[in-house]
């Protein structure tokens, strides 16, 4: 893995789970990780309930747009994480693949999306600890 690992989050529509995961990783890891998300059949817009749930924790994903999954996106990532939606990704040697089994927030209200958001945060925190832990502060 490079000095700055890259992570690709994938779900079918790239409108809920993968958008929230990418936002959490960016928010929590900052510039220690390259972050992308994509979907095999991207939606027209990010799920409004996901936008609202993330806004509640101070993260704005309202400007994000669903993106198409490409072979290059997978090839360029160190870790490819599918979001429990049965999506298929191209497989390349040397890549790490994970599947996070998460409920699909499509068609659900913000009340149902909050626990998904919180579960994603926990998974992302574990991922950060593994691939991009914070460097200890230098002591004077």
C-alpha positions in Angstrom: 0.0 0.0 0.0 1.3 3.5 -0.9 2.2 6.1 1.7 -1.3 7.5 1.2 -3.7 4.5 0.7 -6.7 4.9 -1.6 -10.1 3.5 -0.9 -13.0 3.1 -3.3 -16.5 2.6 -1.9 -19.0 0.9 -4.3 -22.7 0.4 -4.2 -25.2 0.0 -7.0 -26.6 3.6 -7.2 -23.7 5.5 -5.4 -26.4 7.5 -3.8 -26.5 6.5 -0.1 -24.1 4.0 1.6 -21.1 4.6 -0.5 -21.5 8.4 -0.4 -21.8 8.4 3.4 -18.8 6.1 3.7 -16.7 8.3 1.5 -17.8 11.4 3.4 -17.0 9.8 6.8 -13.5 8.6 5.6 -12.7 12.1 4.2 -14.0 13.7 7.4 -12.2 11.4 9.8 -8.9 10.7 8.0 -8.5 14.0 6.2 -5.7 14.0 3.7 -4.1 10.7 5.0 -6.3 8.7 2.6 -7.5 9.2 -1.0 -11.2 8.6 -1.2 -13.5 7.7 -4.1 -17.0 6.3 -4.4 -18.9 4.9 -7.4 -21.8 2.7 -8.5 -22.5 0.3 -11.3 -25.9 2.0 -12.0 -25.6 5.5 -10.5 -28.7 7.3 -9.4 -29.7 10.8 -10.5 -28.8 12.3 -7.1 -27.6 11.5 -3.7 -30.4 10.1 -1.4 -32.0 13.1 0.4 -32.3 11.1 3.6 -28.6 10.3 3.5 -27.8 14.0 2.9 -30.0 15.0 5.9 -28.5 12.3 8.2 -25.0 13.4 7.4 -25.9 17.1 7.8 -27.0 16.2 11.4 -23.4 15.3 12.2 -21.9 18.3 10.4 -21.0 16.7 7.1 -22.4 18.2 3.9 -22.8 15.7 1.0 -25.5 17.7 -0.7 -23.1 18.8 -3.5 -22.0 15.2 -4.3 -23.2 13.4 -7.4 -23.4 9.7 -8.1 -20.6 8.5 -10.3 -20.2 5.4 -12.6 -17.9 2.6 -11.5 -15.0 2.2 -13.9 -12.3 -0.5 -14.1 -9.7 2.3 -13.7 -11.2 3.4 -10.4 -10.8 -0.2 -9.1 -7.4 -0.5 -10.6 -6.2 2.7 -8.9 -7.5 1.9 -5.4 -5.7 0.0 -2.7 -8.9 -1.1 -1.0 -12.2 -1.6 -2.7 -15.3 -1.8 -0.4 -18.6 -3.0 -1.6 -21.6 -2.1 0.4 -23.5 -5.3 0.8 -25.5 -4.8 -2.3 -24.3 -7.7 -4.4 -22.4 -5.4 -6.8 -19.6 -6.9 -8.8 -16.2 -5.3 -9.2 -13.4 -6.1 -11.5 -10.8 -8.1 -9.5 -7.1 -7.2 -9.7 -4.2 -9.0 -8.0 -2.8 -7.2 -5.0 -6.0 -5.3 -4.2 -7.8 -5.7 -1.0 -11.6 -6.3 -1.3 -14.1 -6.0 1.6 -17.8 -6.3 1.6 -19.7 -4.3 4.3 -23.2 -5.8 4.8 -25.3 -2.7 5.3 -29.0 -2.1 4.9 -29.9 -0.1 1.8 -31.2 3.4 2.7 -33.0 3.8 -0.6 -36.6 4.8 -0.1 -36.2 5.2 3.7 -36.6 8.3 5.8 -33.9 9.9 7.9 -35.0 7.9 11.0 -34.0 4.6 9.3 -30.8 6.1 7.7 -29.3 7.3 11.0 -28.4 3.8 12.3 -26.9 3.0 8.9 -24.9 6.3 9.0 -23.6 5.4 12.5 -22.7 1.8 11.5 -20.8 3.2 8.6 -18.9 5.6 10.9 -17.8 2.7 13.1 -16.7 0.6 10.1 -14.7 3.6 8.7 -13.1 4.2 12.1 -11.9 0.6 12.1 -10.6 1.0 8.5 -8.7 4.1 9.4 -7.0 2.5 12.4 -5.9 -0.3 10.1 -4.7 1.5 7.0 -4.0 5.1 8.0 -3.6 5.5 11.8 -2.9 9.0 13.1 0.8 9.6 13.5 1.8 10.4 17.1 2.4 14.0 17.8 6.0 15.0 18.0 7.2 15.8 21.5 9.2 18.9 22.2 
